[in-house]
Structures are given as structure tokens and as C-alpha cells.
């Protein structure tokens, strides 16, 4: 529903060679013995990517989670300088907070936001992962003033590409493609930002430019996750249970929903919780308002399948480019697929993508917890070690586990209409991240 066509103006993608700078300024440097690099040099590391790599968690950026992002943790394991756009408490935007538990947990946004504490750093940050960024944004700054959180990361110092090249990194992590489908999913649309053909052209041009500017630099590239593996999409079922019977929520009638009710294969987004609490989507016979859920809060089975097709196409291209260019592949897709199905066993606990109880996904239902970032870091270390013959040590996962990560516990669906969490402020946070739709 609410199909969205996200079109960007065509631009000429030209590789920009930028002169190298002097020694990097250090902010909260992470120190560790430099590991054996094997066929890769890890002395200078730069991260290019999205909100996942930025350490965005529970609807915003804040220093304590930024320092547990996979680029920060990876930098610690290789002994490389790490700098980032540090945000003070309570984050930008204000982070979501769990204020009550029960059959219908309540989560709301912090009322006071934080601020940037090192905006005037002279050199580019080594962590250039930008919330809201898509692959298109690496080589052009056309969207920097209108979307995402570019102002906090790029600071009018040039494109992400130009800033990364100026630091002359010997190793780069490259994580793009998630927002191309996630931005659409959070708006209830099945139209990705780019077709597979468009994504392929952008990926080839961007990697060509990076390798032309940094011919000896090694790289780890991430696969794109399936949006139907995250609790933002899967937590609220398309029905509620009343006296042991499933009652499907009301939706706008169309060919696939002739009855005006959702189907088993449809998804109701986490942001629908406030509407459901107010009775929207619930038939009059069950005490509801009798009005359909807005299209933007529903991802139909057909729309979800369209986004999954895009993800599969993106990942085929990513793997092909990696094989042709000798890049390490960090399989984020497989990690979240496993977590959402069988779970991931660590020690005596099983971690999943279940909302609140799974331990891997934060309160916004999208971004990893500190513990999830630790798992992702070790996945990246595995990929680098296997591809380049390195011996980078793993992150000690108990050291990154926080109160936001907990072992999975059985969750039963309560009777009545309170079987979903109420998340206040999440829709505003997503609009700031992906722009209004």
C-alpha cells in the first residue's frame, strides 16, 4: 500500500582524488595490539555505510552506543584510530526509552535531546557511516541538505567519497543497500529506492571510483538484510486474538483485500501501535473505531515480496562484485535471517530478533543493540580473516552486552487487544531518518 516512487536525478559519477592529510586527530581512540594483517594493512581504517555502522540505536545517535558500533569495535580490535560525530545524552533525536512493561509495554521518546560535542573537528571522521544514506550518496552531495543526518557527519566538508579518500585508509568497510528498501518499508511501500539495475550501476561506479583512488586499499562489503527479519515489520501481527479466534485488522479494500481485512501474509508496522490503541483498524463489533489502518502503516504480502526481490538482486550484485574485486563479504543478510528463525546461540543464551526480548534489536525495532553490534563485528572479523589471511582477535561479547540485550524468553500472545507494545515517537524518528513520505 501507499506505493512510493523514489526517483533521484541522474548525476555523473566521477572519481575524486583528494590529497592526503597529516596525522589524524584522535577522539576517544581505541587502543589494542595491532593484529597480524596477513594480506591486508589495517593501520588506517575508514567506515562508509548507514545508520547501522553509525551506532544509531533506539531511534537516535548517542555516544555510548556510537562507541559500541561495529566500526568502533573493529577499530579497537585492529588498533586503529577511531573518530565519530559524538552526541551527548539523551541523543539526536532523543532516544526511545522503555517506561513500562506488561502485556502492552510503553516506549516513548526522551523529551530532551543531546548535542554534538566535536562538530568542529578539523579532519573528517573515520566513521563516515551516515543515518539515512543510500548508495547514491557516496559520490554526490545532492541530498545532504534535505535527507538523513548528513549535516552531523559530513559537515559541508565534501562528499562521503572525497572525505574517505582524503584520509588515505588502508582498509574500508562498505555497508549500503539497507536504506534503499528500509525507507520504503517504513512508509508501507513495496517500491525500493532503486531497481536492481540502478543499484548495480551505482555499486559498480562507486567501487570503481574507490579502487581508482585507493588502488591498494582492502575492503569488506556487507550484504543487505531482508526487511521481514526485523521487529519493526514483524512484531504486530495482522490480527488480534479474541476469545481464541483471530480477527484480522481492517484495511483499505482492494483486489487482494476484498473483505476490507488484512490477510495472513500481510505485515503491520510497529508504528501502527498508537493507532491500534486508539481503535483504528479494529472492527466496531470488537470495541474499535471501525476505520481501516492507514496504508502507510501496512506492508502487504505483495509489497514485502517486491522488497525481498530487490534485496536478493542487490545481494547477487554485491557478491559478484566482491568475487571480482577480492573483497571480504560480511553476510548481514544471513545473520539476521538466522536470528529471526532459529536464533543465534551464544554461550547458554539464544538471541533472536524478537522485539524487547530477543536481545539483538533495539527499541526502534530496526537497529542492533550493543550486543548485536558485537556479533556483527565478529562476523566482519571472520570475513576479513578468511579473505585476507589475517588474525584479528574477536570482540569479547560479554564486554559489549548491556541491559538492552537479554536472553530470549517465551512470549505468549495475550487475549484481547493489548498484545502489542505502544511506541510513542518512533514515527517521528523514522521521518527524520528517511524524510517525509
Secondary structure in CASP SS format (residue, H / E / C, confidence):
PFRMAT SS
TARGET T0000
AUTHOR 0000-0000-0000
METHOD secondary structure of the structure
MODEL  1
X C 1.00
X C 1.00
X C 1.00
X C 1.00
X C 1.00
X C 1.00
X C 1.00
X C 1.00
X C 1.00
X C 1.00
X C 1.00
X C 1.00
X C 1.00
X C 1.00
X C 1.00
X C 1.00
X C 1.00
X C 1.00
X C 1.00
X C 1.00
X C 1.00
X C 1.00
X C 1.00
X C 1.00
X C 1.00
X C 1.00
X C 1.00
X C 1.00
X C 1.00
X C 1.00
X C 1.00
X C 1.00
X C 1.00
X C 1.00
X C 1.00
X C 1.00
X C 1.00
X C 1.00
X C 1.00
X C 1.00
X C 1.00
X C 1.00
X C 1.00
X C 1.00
X E 1.00
X E 1.00
X E 1.00
X E 1.00
X C 1.00
X C 1.00
X H 1.00
X H 1.00
X H 1.00
X H 1.00
X C 1.00
X C 1.00
X E 1.00
X C 1.00
X C 1.00
X E 1.00
X E 1.00
X C 1.00
X H 1.00
X H 1.00
X H 1.00
X H 1.00
X C 1.00
X C 1.00
X C 1.00
X H 1.00
X H 1.00
X H 1.00
X H 1.00
X H 1.00
X H 1.00
X H 1.00
X H 1.00
X H 1.00
X C 1.00
X C 1.00
X C 1.00
X C 1.00
X C 1.00
X C 1.00
X C 1.00
X C 1.00
X E 1.00
X C 1.00
X C 1.00
X C 1.00
X C 1.00
X E 1.00
X C 1.00
X C 1.00
X C 1.00
X E 1.00
X E 1.00
X E 1.00
X E 1.00
X E 1.00
X C 1.00
X C 1.00
X C 1.00
X C 1.00
X C 1.00
X E 1.00
X E 1.00
X E 1.00
X E 1.00
X C 1.00
X C 1.00
X C 1.00
X C 1.00
X C 1.00
X C 1.00
X E 1.00
X C 1.00
X C 1.00
X C 1.00
X C 1.00
X C 1.00
X C 1.00
X C 1.00
X C 1.00
X C 1.00
X C 1.00
X E 1.00
X C 1.00
X C 1.00
X C 1.00
X C 1.00
X C 1.00
X C 1.00
X C 1.00
X H 1.00
X H 1.00
X H 1.00
X C 1.00
X C 1.00
X C 1.00
X C 1.00
X C 1.00
X C 1.00
X C 1.00
X C 1.00
X C 1.00
X C 1.00
X C 1.00
X C 1.00
X H 1.00
X H 1.00
X H 1.00
X H 1.00
X H 1.00
X C 1.00
X C 1.00
X C 1.00
X C 1.00
X C 1.00
X H 1.00
X H 1.00
X H 1.00
X H 1.00
X H 1.00
X H 1.00
X H 1.00
X C 1.00
X C 1.00
X C 1.00
X C 1.00
X E 1.00
X E 1.00
X E 1.00
X E 1.00
X C 1.00
X C 1.00
X C 1.00
X H 1.00
X H 1.00
X H 1.00
X H 1.00
X H 1.00
X H 1.00
X H 1.00
X H 1.00
X C 1.00
X C 1.00
X C 1.00
X C 1.00
X C 1.00
X C 1.00
X C 1.00
X C 1.00
X C 1.00
X C 1.00
X H 1.00
X H 1.00
X H 1.00
X H 1.00
X H 1.00
X H 1.00
X H 1.00
X H 1.00
X H 1.00
X H 1.00
X H 1.00
X H 1.00
X H 1.00
X H 1.00
X H 1.00
X H 1.00
X H 1.00
X H 1.00
X C 1.00
X C 1.00
X C 1.00
X C 1.00
X E 1.00
X E 1.00
X E 1.00
X E 1.00
X E 1.00
X C 1.00
X C 1.00
X C 1.00
X C 1.00
X H 1.00
X H 1.00
X H 1.00
X C 1.00
X H 1.00
X H 1.00
X H 1.00
X H 1.00
X C 1.00
X E 1.00
X C 1.00
X C 1.00
X E 1.00
X E 1.00
X E 1.00
X E 1.00
X C 1.00
X C 1.00
X E 1.00
X E 1.00
X E 1.00
X E 1.00
X C 1.00
X E 1.00
X C 1.00
X C 1.00
X C 1.00
X C 1.00
X C 1.00
X C 1.00
X C 1.00
X C 1.00
X C 1.00
X C 1.00
X E 1.00
X C 1.00
X C 1.00
X C 1.00
X C 1.00
X C 1.00
X E 1.00
X E 1.00
X C 1.00
X H 1.00
X H 1.00
X H 1.00
X H 1.00
X H 1.00
X H 1.00
X H 1.00
X H 1.00
X C 1.00
X C 1.00
X C 1.00
X C 1.00
X C 1.00
X C 1.00
X H 1.00
X H 1.00
X H 1.00
X C 1.00
X C 1.00
X C 1.00
X C 1.00
X C 1.00
X C 1.00
X C 1.00
X C 1.00
X H 1.00
X H 1.00
X H 1.00
X E 1.00
X E 1.00
X C 1.00
X H 1.00
X H 1.00
X H 1.00
X H 1.00
X H 1.00
X H 1.00
X H 1.00
X H 1.00
X H 1.00
X H 1.00
X H 1.00
X H 1.00
X H 1.00
X H 1.00
X H 1.00
X H 1.00
X H 1.00
X H 1.00
X H 1.00
X H 1.00
X H 1.00
X H 1.00
X H 1.00
X H 1.00
X H 1.00
X C 1.00
X C 1.00
X E 1.00
X E 1.00
X E 1.00
X C 1.00
X H 1.00
X H 1.00
X H 1.00
X H 1.00
X H 1.00
X H 1.00
X H 1.00
X H 1.00
X H 1.00
X H 1.00
X C 1.00
X C 1.00
X E 1.00
X E 1.00
X E 1.00
X C 1.00
X C 1.00
X E 1.00
X E 1.00
X E 1.00
X E 1.00
X C 1.00
X C 1.00
X C 1.00
X C 1.00
X C 1.00
X C 1.00
X E 1.00
X C 1.00
X E 1.00
X C 1.00
X C 1.00
X C 1.00
X C 1.00
X C 1.00
X C 1.00
X E 1.00
X C 1.00
X H 1.00
X H 1.00
X H 1.00
X H 1.00
X H 1.00
X H 1.00
X H 1.00
X H 1.00
X H 1.00
X H 1.00
X H 1.00
X H 1.00
X H 1.00
X H 1.00
X H 1.00
X H 1.00
X H 1.00
X H 1.00
X H 1.00
X C 1.00
X C 1.00
X C 1.00
X C 1.00
X C 1.00
X C 1.00
X C 1.00
X C 1.00
X H 1.00
X H 1.00
X H 1.00
X C 1.00
X C 1.00
X C 1.00
X C 1.00
X C 1.00
X C 1.00
X C 1.00
X C 1.00
X C 1.00
X C 1.00
X C 1.00
X C 1.00
X C 1.00
X C 1.00
X C 1.00
X C 1.00
X E 1.00
X C 1.00
X C 1.00
X C 1.00
X C 1.00
X C 1.00
X E 1.00
X E 1.00
X E 1.00
X C 1.00
X H 1.00
X H 1.00
X H 1.00
X H 1.00
X H 1.00
X H 1.00
X H 1.00
X H 1.00
X H 1.00
X C 1.00
X C 1.00
X C 1.00
END
